[in-house]
Amino acid sequence: MSLEMIESFRQIEALRKQMLETAATRSMTDREVVEISQRLDEALNHHYRLLAHQKKRAS
């Protein structure tokens, strides 16, 4: 696993934790929770693009 993949995974986990902690004290529709969720979506999309690129290179 590349360093970029590891960092991507760490970012996903940090955002997931931040979103859950924020949502515990606010509504799931709170603007801050939604913004964190959107950043998490972007991080997940980036991670999946890295995976796809890695699989292409391995073929």
MOTA-V710749 format. One record per residue. PSI is psi as a letter, one per 20 degrees, with the letter a starting at -180 (none if undefined). NEAR is the number of other ideal C-beta (glycine too) atoms within 12 Angstrom. D_LAST is the distance of its C-alpha to the last C-alpha in Angstrom with 2 decimals. Layout:
# MOTA-V710749
PSI,NEAR,D_LAST / PSI,NEAR,D_LAST
This chain:
# MOTA-V710749
p,13,15.53 / r,15,16.41 / h,10,20.03 / h,17,19.46 / g,21,18.04 / g,14,21.05 / h,17,23.45 / g,27,22.17 / g,22,22.77 / g,17,26.17 / g,24,27.13 / g,26,26.37 / g,18,28.49 / g,18,31.26 / h,27,31.50 / g,22,31.51 / g,16,34.29 / g,21,36.19 / g,28,36.07 / g,18,37.37 / g,15,40.07 / g,23,41.19 / h,21,41.22 / h,13,43.38 / i,12,46.23 / r,18,45.65 / q,12,44.87 / i,16,41.26 / j,11,42.29 / q,16,43.63 / g,13,42.37 / g,19,41.02 / g,23,39.08 / g,18,37.62 / g,19,36.63 / g,27,34.87 / g,24,33.13 / h,16,31.94 / h,22,30.62 / g,27,28.83 / g,18,27.26 / g,18,26.08 / g,26,24.65 / g,22,22.80 / g,17,21.38 / g,22,20.27 / g,28,18.66 / h,18,16.69 / g,17,15.57 / g,25,14.44 / g,20,12.49 / g,15,10.81 / g,17,10.12 / g,17,8.86 / h,12,6.37 / g,10,5.33 / h,10,5.49 / i,9,3.81 / none,7,0.00
